[in-house]
């Protein structure tokens, strides 16, 4: 399965969030941490951005979104071990 990594400016546009709001969401557990893709580059897997956006659109609570974020990050770690 090919995974597309979206750079931060694209993620911000898709989320409709400012850079500071985006990083606040990460700090509060409302969005997954970025993936390092280079020495000075980071991004987010496209499917994770879509999952969080879909949960927001569906009206999920912050607690439900935190649970989703924990699952997405756990799935990411499990996929790394399987490699």
N, C-alpha and C positions, 0 to 999 in steps of 0.2 A: 504494500500500500504506500503510495507516494504521499508525503505530507508537505504541504506548502507552508513556509515560514513567512509571515507577514511582518514587515518592518514597522517600527513604532508609528511613523506618520500615517501609514495606511490604517493601522489599528485604531488610532485616535479618530480618524475620519469615519470609520465604520461604527465606532461606538458613540460618536458625537460628544466626546469628552475632551477636556483640556489635558495637557500633559500632566499638570499638577493633580488634577482630579483622577486621572488614570493611575498615577503612582499611589495616590491615597487609597484608591480601591484595592490595589495590590497589598498595601500595608494592612488594610482592614480585612483581608481575606475574601474580598468580593471579586477578585480577578486573579487568574494564575500568574505566577512569576514569569518573566520573560526567559527565553532560551538564549544562551550565548551562541552567536554564530560567527564570531571573529573576535579579534583583540578588542575592538571598540564598537562592535555591532551586536545588537540583540533584536529579537523579534518574538512573535507568538505563533504557535501552530494555528493555522486557519480554522481547524475544526474546534479548537478551544474557544476562539473568539466567537464563532457561530453558536456554540453551545450556551455561552453566557448571554449573548444577545437574545437568543431564543427564550431563555429562562426569564430575562427581564421583560420581554414582550408578553410572555405568558402570565406576568404578574406575580412571579415567585417572590417570596419574602427574602430579606437579606440572609436569614438563617438557612433557607433552602439553597440559596446561591452559594453560601459558604460551604455547605455540604457538597454541592456540585464541584466547586473549585478544588476541594480536598480530593474528590474522586478523580478529577481530570489530572491533577498532579501525581496521584498515586498510579494512575494508568500510564502516565509518561515515564515514571521511574520503572514500572514493571516492563514496559516496552524496551527500555534501555538495557535491562538485565537480560532480556530474551535475545538481544543482538549478538 
